[in-house]
């Protein structure tokens, strides 16, 4: 029943976004989301209070409502500071390698707890090809070190080619050396579209 309600809510959000092409803001489980649709593709994100090592993170969801396939990558995301400096999203491989070297089990568990509360409690989005599928694969790992890296890989948004009607979710990591992102805005530049969100304070 909850999945049906979530799907219906997402449909209403997508219909509204498609008609307005404006940033929509909403709150869910204490997280502040922004959502924007371009060419039938909806991108939504929320900053996460949890940091992981030197990374500041945002939770991201992408839904392809267009007629063709759509490719999205973590490197498509950037954070443009108010002074014009730009931080680019780290590739999933870079994040996994960093956490394999420096991460601890407690770091990853804290992030998983926060992320799952955000994803599973969000009635506006239901992923067809995202974290949940990657999480199941990560649980098959046996060694603790491999499991921590695999779990980080499950959380990270990875390059995805979404067929029409498909969606994905994940975390985008910005290397900030344990500092907050500060004033600025999220910008997503894909091969075909630019999504410019409202400034964060």
N, C-alpha and C positions, 0 to 999 in steps of 0.2 A: 504494500500500500504506500509506504513512504517513497519507494522508487517512482511510483506513478505520480504522486504529488510533486516530487522533485522534477520529473520529466515535464509535467505540465507547467511548473513555474519557469523552467528553463525555456520552454516554448514561448511563454508570454514575454519573458525578458528578451529573447532573440527577436520576436516580432516587433517589440517596441524599439529595440536598438536598430533593427533594419530600417525602420521607418524614420528614425530621428538622426542616426549617425552621430549622436552626441554621447559624451561620456556619461554613464549612469553610475551613481554611487549608492552603495547599500552596505549595511552591517550584518554580519552573521557570526555568531559565537564569539562576539567581542572583536572580530577582525573587520577592518574597513576595506571594502572591495571597490575597485573601479572596473567597469566593463565598457567595451567599445566594439562596434561591428564595422568592418570594411569588406566590401565585395562578398558579403554573405558569411564571412568568417568572424567569429566573436572571440576576443581575447579578454580575459579578466584576470586581475591579480590583486593580492593583498600583501602588504609588508608583514613580516613575521618578527615578533619581538626576540625570538631565540636567535642567537648567533652560533656559528660553528667554526671554531678555530679563528682564522683571520677573515672569515666570510660573513657578510650580511646577506640575508636571504629574503626572497619574496616567493609566495605561493602563487602558481600560475595555472590557469586552465584555458584550453583552446578548443573551440568547437567549429567544425567545418560544415557550414550550411550552404556552401556554394555548390555549383554543379560539377566541379572538377576536383582533382586531388590538390592538396595544399601541404607544403613543406614548412615545418617550423623547427627552429633550432634555438638552444639557449644563447648562442652567440648573436641571435637577432635582437636580443634584449639589451638595452643600455639604460644607464641612469645619467641624465644630463643635469649637472649641478647648475645652480643659479648663476655661477660665475662662468659658465660655458664649458667647464671641464667635463669629460665624459668617462664613465666606467662601463666597460662591456661585460656582459654575462660570461662567466667562465664555462668552458666546455665541460661536459660530464666527465670526460677522461681526466682532465686536469684536477677536478674536485676529488674524484675517486683516488687518484694517485696521491694527492695531498693527505687525504684521510687515512690511506693505507700506511703512510709514513708517520703521521703525527696524531691521528684521531684516536679516541678511546671509545670503548663500548658505551660509557655513560654519555658522551657527547651525542652519539648516534641515537641512543634511546630517548634522550630529551627531545631531539628534533623529531623523531618518529611520533612521540606522544603529541606534540604540538601540531604536527602536520595532519595526523589522522583525525584529531579533533576538528580541524578546519575542513578537511575533505568530506568526512563522513557526516558532518553536521550541516553541510551546505545544500539546501534544497534547490538552489539555482543551477546546480551543475551535477551531471552524472557522467563520469568518464567511461568510454567504451574501450580505451586502449591506453591505460596510464599506469599510475602507481600500483594499483591492486595487482595487476598482472605481473609487474616487475617484482613486487614484494614476494609473491609466491615462488618465483625463481630464486630469489635471494635466500629464502628459508631452506633451500636444498643444500646450501653450503655447510660444510662440517667444521672447518677450522675457524676459531674466533676471529683471527685477523682477516681471513677471507670473508667471513660473514659480515664484519663491520664494513669492509670495502663494498661488498655486494649490496648491503642495505643502503649505503650512501648512493650507490648506482641506481637502486630502485627509487630513491627519493628524487634524484636529480632529473630535471626535464632533459630528455634526450632528443636528438634529431628524429623527427617523426614525419612520415608521409601519410597524411590523413585522407582517406577516401571520403567522398560526400557522405555526410551523416555521421562520421566518426569524430571522436573527441579524445583529448589526452590531458594529462595534468602532471605537475611536478614542481620541483623547486629550482629557481634560478639563483645562482650564487654570484655575488659581487665581492671581489677581494678589496676589503676596506681596512685591513690591519686592525681589526677589533674596534673600529670607530663606527658611529652611526652614519648612514648615508647622508644625512643633512638635507637642507632645502634643495629641491630639484624635482624632476619629473621622469617617469618611465616612458621610454620611446621604444617601439618595436618596429624594426625595418625588415620586412621580408623581401623576397624577389619582386613582389607585385604590389605590396601595400605598406603604408606607414601608419602606425597607431600612435597617436600622441595623447598621453593622459594628463590629467590635471596635476598641478604641482603638489608635492608633499612638503610639509613644513619641518 
